Amino acid sequence: MSNKIKKANTSSTVSEWLIVTPAMEFVLAATMIAMCVAVSFYAKDGYHQIGNAKFEAYRLVMSIGFSLFLLLGICYIINMIWQKKPWLLSVTDGFAFAYLLFSTIAVVSGGFYEDALWGSFGWNMGWMSQLSFVLIYFAVSRFGRYYRVILGAFCGSAFVVFVIGILHRLMIDPIGFYEGLEGYQMAQFLSTMGQATWYASFLVVALPVGVAVFLFAEKKRWRILGGVYMAAGFASLVTQNSDSAYFAFAGFMLIYFLLCLDGRGTINRFAEVCTFFFAAGKVMGFLMQMRPNPDLEYDFITKFMLEGRSTWVLLGLCIVWDIFLYVRRNKPYSAVRMTLVKRAVVVLAAAGVLVMAGLIVLQTKGVIPGRLGEVLGSVSYFNWNDAWGNGRGRIWSFAVKVFAGESLIHKLFGVGPDCFGSYTMAAHGEEVNLLWGDKMLTNAHNEWMTVLVNTGILGAASYIGIFVTAIRRFLKAWRQEYLLAGAAASVVSYMAYNFFCYQQVCCTPFVFMLLGAGEYLLRKGNHPQS
C-alpha cells in the first residue's frame, strides 16, 4: 500500500511540475512581445534623449517579465534536478556561457565598477545589458514555443517603423516627432528610433526575416505578406542614408543567394528580390524629388541608389534575369552545376573584399596611376585618413593604439563592459581631449573592436563565437525550417553593419532573440549540438 501511495505522490508531483513549463513559455512570449513593441515605439519626449528612454522601457520590460520568468525557472531547475534530466548544451550555448563569464571577469579586471554595471550614459551597454542579452538567448532557445507569435510581433512592429521612416523621408510626420525641428535635424533623425544610424541598426536586423518569408514560404498568403514587408523595408533602406546599412544588405543577400541556388523556384524568387530592391531605389528617388528635404545630404551609396543612372541599368538587368528564369522554369536544374556556382560566388566575394582592401591601401599611398587613380581619389572610401568613414579612420587607429598599450590583464580580460570611454579618459585623457575635445568617445564605432577592448581577447573570442557557430548551425539545418535561414541572415546582417557601428538597445536584444529562436528550432528538430 505504501508503494502505491509513493507512486501516486510522485505522479502528482510530476504533473504539478509540468504546469511550470507552459507558464514559462507564456511569460516569455509576453515579455518578448512587450520588448518588441516598447523598444520599437516608446519615446518619452520625442527625439530628446530617445536612446535613454528606449533603454528605460527595455529595462522595465525585462525587469518585470524576467523576474517572473526566473522565479518559475527556479522551480523548473529543481524539477530537472529531481528527475535527473540531462542538460543538453550546444556549442553556441557554450560560447554564450563563456561570454557571460568573461564579461563578469571584465567588470573586476577593469576597475570601473559603477560604469561597468549599467554602462555609459546614453548607451547603457554595461554588464546588466550583457546579462539580459544572454538571458534572452537562453530563455527563447529553451522556452520559445510561441516563437512565431514573437516573430510576428517583431516584424509587425518593424513594418510600422519602416512605414514611418519612409514618410519621414518624404517630410510627412504622422507621429508629430518632427514638430519644432529644423530641416538639418529632420535629416539626422528618423521614424521612432531616433538617430538615422540607430534606425538603420534596427532595420538591418528586422528586414532579413521578411525577405526569408518571401523567398521560402510555401503558402501564397505568407509570400504576399513577406513581399509587402520586404518592399517597405527596401524603400526605407534606400532612404535611411547610412552607407553601413548597404554592407549589411550585401551580407544577408549573399547568404540568401547561396541558399537559393539549391532550386529553380528559389533562385527565381531571389531575382525578384533584386528587382524589388532596385525598383525601390528608383521609386523613392522620384518621390523624394517631389518632397525633398534640402538639408538632407546623401551619403555616397544612397546618392547612387536614388539618383545614379547606372541603377536603371541594374534594374533592367534584374528584369531581364526575371524573364529569362521564367522562360526556363520547366528546364532541368543541375544541382552539381549550382554547387560549382556557389563555390565560385564565395571565392569572388572573398576576393572582392581583399581587392577593396588592397585598393584602399594602394590609393592611400598614391601609387595607383592614371584614370583609375583619379576615379578612386574622388571616392572618399578609397582614401584612408582620419576622416575616413565619417571619422572612423581616426577612431579605429586610436582604438588599435589603446589595445596595443594595455596591460596583459586588460588584453586578456578587458577594461569592463561599456567602459571604453571611462578607460580611455583615465589612461589617454589628454589625447582624447586633443582629438575629440569635449565629446565623449564611448566606443570604437566597430562592435568587434569595442568588445575586444571592453572584454579582452577571451571575451571577444567568446562573443564572436556565439554568432559564428549559430550561423554555421542554422545554415546547416535551414531546409527543415526556413526561419533558420532568416535568423542566420539577420545575424550576418548585424555583424556586417556593426563592423562600422556598435551595440545598442535598438538592435542587440533583437539579434539575441533571433539567435534564441534559431536555437529553439534546432532543439525542436532534435539536433541541438549540430
C-alpha positions as CSV (number, residue, x, y, z in Angstrom):
1,M,0.0,0.0,0.0
2,S,2.8,2.4,0.8
3,N,4.3,1.8,-2.6
4,K,1.0,2.8,-4.3
5,I,0.9,6.0,-2.2
6,K,4.5,6.8,-3.1
7,K,3.8,6.3,-6.8
8,A,0.7,8.4,-6.7
9,N,2.6,11.2,-4.9
10,T,5.4,11.1,-7.5
11,S,2.9,11.2,-10.3
12,S,1.1,14.2,-8.7
13,T,4.5,16.0,-8.3
14,V,5.4,15.4,-11.9
15,S,2.0,16.8,-13.0
16,E,2.5,19.9,-10.9
17,W,6.0,20.5,-12.3
18,L,4.6,20.1,-15.9
19,I,2.5,23.2,-15.3
20,V,5.7,25.3,-14.9
21,T,6.9,24.9,-18.5
22,P,3.7,26.2,-20.2
23,A,3.7,29.1,-17.7
24,M,7.4,30.0,-18.5
25,E,6.6,29.8,-22.3
26,F,3.6,32.1,-21.9
27,V,5.5,34.6,-19.7
28,L,8.5,34.6,-22.1
29,A,6.3,35.2,-25.1
30,A,4.5,38.1,-23.3
31,T,7.9,39.6,-22.3
32,M,9.3,39.4,-25.8
33,I,6.2,40.9,-27.4
34,A,6.3,43.7,-24.9
35,M,10.0,44.2,-25.6
36,C,9.4,44.4,-29.4
37,V,6.6,47.0,-29.0
38,A,8.3,49.1,-26.3
39,V,11.7,49.4,-27.9
40,S,10.2,50.0,-31.4
41,F,7.8,52.8,-30.3
42,Y,8.5,54.2,-26.9
43,A,9.8,57.8,-26.7
44,K,9.4,60.0,-23.6
45,D,9.9,63.4,-25.2
46,G,10.2,62.9,-29.0
47,Y,13.8,62.6,-30.1
48,H,15.2,64.2,-26.9
49,Q,17.3,61.5,-25.1
50,I,15.4,58.9,-27.0
51,G,18.1,56.3,-26.6
52,N,17.9,56.6,-22.8
53,A,14.1,56.5,-23.0
54,K,14.1,53.3,-25.0
55,F,16.6,51.7,-22.7
56,E,14.5,52.5,-19.7
57,A,11.5,50.9,-21.4
58,Y,13.6,47.9,-22.2
59,R,14.9,47.7,-18.6
60,L,11.4,47.9,-17.2
61,V,10.0,45.2,-19.5
62,M,13.0,42.9,-18.8
63,S,12.8,43.5,-15.0
64,I,9.1,42.7,-14.7
65,G,9.0,39.9,-17.3
66,F,12.2,38.1,-16.4
67,S,11.7,38.4,-12.6
68,L,8.6,36.3,-13.0
69,F,10.2,34.1,-15.6
70,L,13.3,33.4,-13.4
71,L,11.1,32.6,-10.4
72,L,9.4,30.0,-12.5
73,G,12.8,29.0,-13.7
74,I,13.9,28.1,-10.2
75,C,11.0,25.6,-10.0
76,Y,11.9,24.3,-13.4
77,I,15.6,23.7,-12.4
78,I,14.6,22.0,-9.2
79,N,12.4,19.7,-11.2
80,M,15.2,19.0,-13.7
81,I,17.5,18.0,-10.8
82,W,14.7,16.0,-9.1
83,Q,14.1,13.9,-12.2
84,K,17.8,13.7,-13.1
85,K,17.1,15.0,-16.6
86,P,20.1,15.6,-18.9
87,W,21.3,19.1,-19.7
88,L,21.7,19.3,-23.4
89,L,24.1,22.1,-24.4
90,S,25.2,23.2,-27.9
91,V,28.5,24.7,-28.9
92,T,26.7,28.1,-29.2
93,D,25.4,27.6,-25.6
94,G,29.0,27.1,-24.5
95,F,30.2,30.3,-26.1
96,A,27.2,32.2,-24.6
97,F,28.1,30.9,-21.1
98,A,31.8,31.8,-21.7
99,Y,30.9,35.3,-22.8
100,L,28.9,35.9,-19.7
101,L,31.7,34.6,-17.6
102,F,34.4,36.7,-19.2
103,S,32.1,39.8,-19.1
104,T,31.8,39.3,-15.4
105,I,35.5,39.0,-15.0
106,A,36.0,42.1,-17.1
107,V,33.9,44.1,-14.5
108,V,36.5,43.2,-11.9
109,S,39.6,43.4,-14.1
110,G,38.7,46.9,-15.5
111,G,38.1,48.5,-12.1
112,F,35.3,50.8,-13.4
113,Y,32.7,49.1,-11.3
114,E,29.8,51.6,-11.5
115,D,30.2,52.3,-15.2
116,A,30.6,48.6,-15.9
117,L,27.3,47.7,-14.2
118,W,24.9,49.8,-16.3
119,G,27.2,51.2,-18.9
120,S,28.0,54.8,-20.1
121,F,25.3,57.4,-20.3
122,G,23.3,57.3,-23.5
123,W,24.5,53.8,-24.4
124,N,23.7,51.6,-21.3
125,M,25.6,48.5,-22.6
126,G,27.1,47.5,-19.3
127,W,27.1,44.1,-17.6
128,M,23.4,44.2,-16.8
129,S,22.6,44.6,-20.5
130,Q,25.1,41.8,-21.5
131,L,23.4,39.6,-18.9
132,S,20.0,40.4,-20.4
133,F,21.1,39.5,-23.9
134,V,22.4,36.1,-22.8
135,L,19.2,35.5,-20.8
136,I,17.1,36.3,-23.8
137,Y,19.1,33.8,-25.9
138,F,18.8,31.0,-23.3
139,A,15.2,31.7,-22.5
140,V,14.0,31.8,-26.1
141,S,16.1,28.8,-27.0
142,R,14.5,26.6,-24.3
143,F,11.0,28.1,-23.9
144,G,10.3,29.7,-27.3
145,R,7.2,27.6,-28.1
146,Y,5.5,30.7,-29.3
147,Y,8.3,31.8,-31.5
148,R,6.0,32.5,-34.4
149,V,3.9,34.9,-32.3
150,I,7.1,36.6,-31.1
151,L,8.5,37.0,-34.6
152,G,5.1,38.2,-35.7
153,A,5.2,41.0,-33.1
154,F,8.7,41.8,-34.1
155,C,8.0,42.0,-37.8
156,G,4.7,43.8,-37.2
157,S,6.3,46.5,-35.2
158,A,9.2,46.7,-37.7
159,F,6.8,47.2,-40.6
160,V,5.2,50.2,-38.9
161,V,8.6,51.6,-38.0
162,F,9.6,51.2,-41.7
163,V,6.5,53.0,-43.0
164,I,7.0,55.9,-40.6
165,G,10.7,56.1,-41.7
166,I,9.6,56.3,-45.4
167,L,7.0,59.0,-44.6
168,H,9.6,61.0,-42.6
169,R,12.0,61.0,-45.6
170,L,9.1,62.4,-47.6
171,M,8.7,65.1,-45.0
172,I,5.4,63.6,-43.8
173,D,5.2,63.3,-40.0
174,P,2.3,61.2,-38.8
175,I,3.5,60.9,-35.2
176,G,4.5,64.5,-34.5
177,F,8.2,63.8,-33.8
178,Y,9.3,66.5,-36.3
179,E,7.4,69.3,-34.6
180,G,9.7,72.2,-33.8
181,L,12.7,70.7,-35.5
182,E,14.9,72.3,-38.2
183,G,15.5,70.7,-41.6
184,Y,19.0,69.6,-40.6
185,Q,17.6,67.9,-37.5
186,M,15.0,66.1,-39.6
187,A,17.8,64.8,-41.8
188,Q,19.5,63.3,-38.7
189,F,16.5,61.6,-37.0
190,L,14.2,59.0,-38.5
191,S,11.0,57.2,-37.5
192,T,10.6,56.1,-33.9
193,M,14.2,55.1,-33.5
194,G,16.0,58.4,-33.3
195,Q,19.3,58.9,-35.0
196,A,19.4,57.6,-38.5
197,T,22.3,55.2,-37.7
198,W,20.3,53.7,-34.8
199,Y,17.3,53.4,-37.1
200,A,19.4,51.5,-39.6
201,S,20.7,49.1,-37.0
202,F,17.1,48.1,-36.3
203,L,16.3,47.9,-40.0
204,V,19.2,45.6,-40.9
205,V,18.2,43.1,-38.2
206,A,14.5,43.1,-38.9
207,L,14.5,43.2,-42.8
208,P,16.1,39.8,-43.5
209,V,13.4,38.0,-41.6
210,G,10.7,39.3,-44.0
211,V,12.9,38.5,-47.0
212,A,13.2,34.9,-45.8
213,V,9.4,34.6,-45.7
214,F,9.1,36.0,-49.3
215,L,11.9,33.6,-50.6
216,F,11.0,30.4,-48.8
217,A,7.4,30.3,-47.6
218,E,5.2,27.8,-49.4
219,K,1.8,29.4,-48.8
220,K,0.9,32.2,-51.1
221,R,-0.6,34.5,-48.5
222,W,2.7,34.3,-46.5
223,R,4.7,35.2,-49.6
224,I,2.4,38.2,-50.3
225,L,2.8,39.4,-46.7
226,G,6.6,38.8,-47.0
227,G,6.7,40.8,-50.2
228,V,4.8,43.8,-48.8
229,Y,7.1,43.8,-45.7
230,M,10.2,43.5,-47.9
231,A,9.1,46.3,-50.2
232,A,8.6,48.6,-47.2
233,G,12.0,47.6,-45.9
234,F,13.8,48.2,-49.1
235,A,12.1,51.6,-49.6
236,S,13.3,52.5,-46.2
237,L,16.8,51.0,-46.7
238,V,17.5,53.1,-49.8
239,T,16.4,56.3,-48.0
240,Q,17.8,55.9,-44.4
241,N,21.1,57.4,-45.6
242,S,23.7,55.3,-43.8
243,D,26.2,53.6,-46.1
244,S,26.9,51.0,-43.4
245,A,23.4,49.5,-44.0
246,Y,24.4,48.5,-47.5
247,F,27.3,46.4,-46.2
248,A,24.7,44.6,-44.1
249,F,22.5,44.3,-47.1
250,A,25.3,42.7,-49.1
251,G,26.0,40.3,-46.3
252,F,22.5,38.9,-46.0
253,M,21.9,38.9,-49.7
254,L,25.0,36.8,-50.2
255,I,23.6,34.3,-47.7
256,Y,20.3,34.2,-49.5
257,F,21.8,33.9,-52.9
258,L,23.8,30.8,-51.8
259,L,20.8,29.2,-50.3
260,C,18.5,30.0,-53.3
261,L,20.9,28.2,-55.7
262,D,19.5,24.9,-54.3
263,G,16.5,25.1,-56.5
264,R,15.0,26.8,-59.6
265,G,12.0,28.1,-57.7
266,T,14.0,29.9,-55.0
267,I,16.6,31.3,-57.5
268,N,13.6,32.8,-59.4
269,R,12.4,34.4,-56.2
270,F,15.9,35.8,-55.5
271,A,15.8,37.5,-58.8
272,E,12.5,39.1,-57.8
273,V,14.1,40.3,-54.6
274,C,16.8,42.0,-56.5
275,T,14.2,43.6,-58.8
276,F,12.3,44.8,-55.7
277,F,15.5,46.4,-54.3
278,F,16.5,48.4,-57.4
279,A,12.9,49.4,-58.1
280,A,12.6,50.7,-54.6
281,G,15.6,53.0,-55.3
282,K,14.0,54.4,-58.4
283,V,10.6,54.9,-56.9
284,M,11.9,56.5,-53.7
285,G,14.3,58.7,-55.8
286,F,11.3,60.0,-57.7
287,L,9.2,60.6,-54.6
288,M,12.0,62.3,-52.7
289,Q,12.4,64.7,-55.6
290,M,8.8,65.6,-55.3
291,R,9.1,66.2,-51.5
292,P,12.7,67.0,-50.8
293,N,14.5,68.0,-47.6
294,P,17.1,70.5,-48.8
295,D,19.2,69.8,-45.6
296,L,19.5,66.1,-46.3
297,E,22.9,65.4,-47.8
298,Y,23.1,61.9,-49.3
299,D,25.9,59.5,-48.4
300,F,27.7,58.0,-51.4
301,I,25.7,54.8,-51.8
302,T,22.4,56.5,-51.0
303,K,23.0,59.1,-53.8
304,F,24.0,56.3,-56.1
305,M,20.8,54.3,-55.4
306,L,18.4,57.3,-55.6
307,E,20.0,59.3,-58.4
308,G,22.5,57.1,-60.2
309,R,21.8,56.4,-63.9
310,S,23.6,53.1,-63.8
311,T,21.0,51.8,-61.3
312,W,18.4,52.0,-64.1
313,V,20.7,49.6,-66.0
314,L,20.9,47.3,-62.9
315,L,17.1,47.3,-62.6
316,G,16.8,46.5,-66.3
317,L,19.2,43.6,-65.9
318,C,17.2,42.2,-63.0
319,I,14.0,42.4,-65.0
320,V,15.7,40.5,-67.9
321,W,17.0,38.0,-65.4
322,D,13.5,37.5,-64.1
323,I,12.1,36.9,-67.6
324,F,15.0,34.6,-68.5
325,L,14.4,32.4,-65.4
326,Y,10.6,32.4,-66.0
327,V,11.1,31.2,-69.6
328,R,13.4,28.4,-68.3
329,R,11.2,27.4,-65.4
330,N,10.5,24.0,-66.7
331,K,14.0,23.2,-67.8
332,P,16.2,20.6,-65.9
333,Y,18.1,22.1,-63.0
334,S,21.6,20.9,-62.4
335,A,22.4,20.7,-58.6
336,V,26.0,19.8,-59.4
337,R,26.5,22.9,-61.6
338,M,24.9,25.1,-58.9
339,T,27.4,23.7,-56.3
340,L,30.2,24.9,-58.5
341,V,28.5,28.3,-58.8
342,K,28.2,28.5,-55.0
343,R,32.0,27.9,-54.6
344,A,32.7,30.5,-57.3
345,V,30.5,33.1,-55.6
346,V,32.2,32.6,-52.2
347,V,35.6,32.9,-53.8
348,L,34.6,36.0,-55.7
349,A,33.1,37.6,-52.6
350,A,36.2,36.9,-50.6
351,A,38.4,38.2,-53.5
352,G,36.2,41.3,-53.7
353,V,36.8,42.2,-50.1
354,L,40.6,41.6,-50.5
355,V,40.7,43.7,-53.7
356,M,38.8,46.6,-52.0
357,A,41.2,46.5,-49.0
358,G,44.1,46.4,-51.4
359,L,42.8,49.4,-53.4
360,I,42.4,51.4,-50.2
361,V,46.0,50.7,-49.2
362,L,47.4,51.5,-52.7
363,Q,45.3,54.6,-53.3
364,T,46.1,55.9,-49.8
365,K,49.8,55.5,-50.7
366,G,49.2,57.3,-54.0
367,V,50.7,54.5,-56.2
368,I,47.7,53.9,-58.5
369,P,48.4,55.8,-61.7
370,G,46.2,57.3,-64.4
371,R,42.5,57.4,-64.7
372,L,41.9,54.7,-62.2
373,G,43.8,56.7,-59.5
374,E,41.7,59.8,-60.3
375,V,38.4,57.9,-60.1
376,L,39.4,56.2,-56.8
377,G,40.6,59.5,-55.5
378,S,37.2,61.0,-56.0
379,V,35.6,58.4,-53.7
380,S,36.3,59.0,-50.0
381,Y,36.2,55.4,-49.0
382,F,39.3,54.6,-51.1
383,N,41.3,57.2,-49.2
384,W,42.3,56.2,-45.7
385,N,42.8,59.1,-43.3
386,D,41.4,60.4,-40.0
387,A,38.2,61.5,-41.7
388,W,37.6,58.1,-43.4
389,G,34.1,56.7,-42.8
390,N,32.8,59.8,-41.0
391,G,35.8,59.9,-38.7
392,R,36.2,56.1,-38.2
393,G,39.7,56.3,-39.5
394,R,40.8,58.3,-36.5
395,I,38.7,56.3,-34.1
396,W,39.9,52.9,-35.3
397,S,43.6,54.0,-35.3
398,F,43.2,55.3,-31.7
399,A,41.4,52.1,-30.6
400,V,44.2,49.9,-32.0
401,K,46.7,52.0,-30.2
402,V,44.7,51.8,-26.9
403,F,44.6,48.0,-27.1
404,A,48.3,47.7,-28.0
405,G,49.2,49.7,-24.9
406,E,47.1,47.8,-22.4
407,S,48.4,45.5,-19.7
408,L,48.3,41.8,-20.2
409,I,45.4,41.5,-17.8
410,H,43.4,44.1,-19.8
411,K,44.4,42.4,-23.1
412,L,43.0,39.1,-21.8
413,F,40.0,40.2,-19.8
414,G,39.2,43.7,-20.8
415,V,38.5,47.0,-19.1
416,G,34.8,46.3,-18.4
417,P,31.5,46.2,-20.4
418,D,30.8,49.6,-22.0
419,C,33.9,51.0,-20.2
420,F,35.7,52.0,-23.4
421,G,35.0,55.7,-22.7
422,S,35.9,55.5,-19.0
423,Y,39.2,53.7,-19.6
424,T,40.4,55.9,-22.5
425,M,39.6,59.1,-20.4
426,A,41.6,57.6,-17.5
427,A,44.5,56.3,-19.4
428,H,44.6,58.5,-22.5
429,G,42.6,61.6,-21.4
430,E,45.0,64.2,-22.8
431,E,45.0,62.6,-26.3
432,V,41.2,62.1,-26.2
433,N,40.7,65.8,-25.4
434,L,43.1,66.8,-28.1
435,L,41.4,64.6,-30.7
436,W,37.7,65.0,-29.8
437,G,37.5,68.0,-27.4
438,D,34.6,67.8,-25.0
439,K,32.9,64.9,-26.9
440,M,32.9,61.5,-25.1
441,L,34.3,58.6,-27.2
442,T,32.1,55.8,-25.8
443,N,33.1,53.1,-28.2
444,A,35.3,52.3,-31.3
445,H,32.4,52.5,-33.8
446,N,33.2,48.9,-34.5
447,E,31.5,46.5,-32.2
448,W,34.1,43.8,-32.5
449,M,36.9,46.2,-31.7
450,T,34.9,47.6,-28.9
451,V,34.2,44.2,-27.4
452,L,37.9,43.4,-27.7
453,V,38.8,46.4,-25.6
454,N,35.9,46.0,-23.1
455,T,36.0,42.3,-22.5
456,G,39.5,41.3,-23.7
457,I,40.7,38.6,-26.1
458,L,38.8,35.9,-24.2
459,G,35.6,37.8,-24.1
460,A,35.7,38.9,-27.7
461,A,36.5,35.3,-28.9
462,S,33.5,34.0,-26.9
463,Y,31.2,36.8,-28.2
464,I,32.2,36.3,-31.8
465,G,31.9,32.5,-31.3
466,I,28.2,32.9,-30.4
467,F,27.5,34.4,-33.8
468,V,29.8,32.3,-36.0
469,T,28.7,28.9,-34.5
470,A,25.0,29.9,-34.7
471,I,25.3,30.9,-38.4
472,R,27.0,27.7,-39.3
473,R,24.5,25.5,-37.4
474,F,21.4,27.4,-38.7
475,L,22.5,27.2,-42.3
476,K,23.3,23.5,-41.9
477,A,19.7,22.7,-40.9
478,W,17.7,25.5,-42.7
479,R,15.9,23.2,-45.1
480,Q,13.9,21.7,-42.2
481,E,12.7,25.2,-41.2
482,Y,13.2,28.2,-43.4
483,L,13.1,30.7,-40.4
484,L,16.6,29.3,-39.6
485,A,17.7,30.9,-42.8
486,G,16.1,34.2,-41.8
487,A,17.8,34.1,-38.4
488,A,21.2,33.3,-39.9
489,A,20.8,36.1,-42.5
490,S,19.8,38.6,-39.7
491,V,22.9,37.6,-37.7
492,V,25.2,38.1,-40.7
493,S,23.5,41.4,-41.4
494,Y,24.0,42.5,-37.8
495,M,27.7,41.5,-37.9
496,A,28.3,43.3,-41.1
497,Y,26.6,46.5,-40.0
498,N,28.2,46.6,-36.6
499,F,31.7,46.3,-38.2
500,F,31.0,50.1,-38.6
501,C,28.7,50.6,-35.6
502,Y,28.0,49.4,-32.1
503,Q,25.8,47.5,-29.6
504,Q,22.7,49.4,-28.6
505,V,19.2,48.7,-27.4
506,C,17.6,49.2,-30.9
507,C,19.3,46.1,-32.4
508,T,21.3,43.9,-30.0
509,P,18.3,42.5,-27.9
510,F,16.6,41.5,-31.2
511,V,19.5,39.7,-32.7
512,F,19.8,37.7,-29.5
513,M,16.1,37.0,-29.6
514,L,16.6,35.6,-33.2
515,L,19.6,33.6,-32.1
516,G,17.4,32.1,-29.4
517,A,14.6,31.3,-31.8
518,G,17.0,29.6,-34.2
519,E,18.5,27.5,-31.3
520,Y,14.9,26.6,-30.3
521,L,14.2,25.3,-33.8
522,L,17.4,23.3,-33.8
523,R,16.4,21.7,-30.4
524,K,12.9,21.1,-31.7
525,G,14.5,19.2,-34.6
526,N,16.5,17.1,-32.1
527,H,19.9,18.2,-33.2
528,P,21.0,20.9,-30.6
529,Q,24.7,20.1,-30.9
530,S,24.9,20.1,-34.7
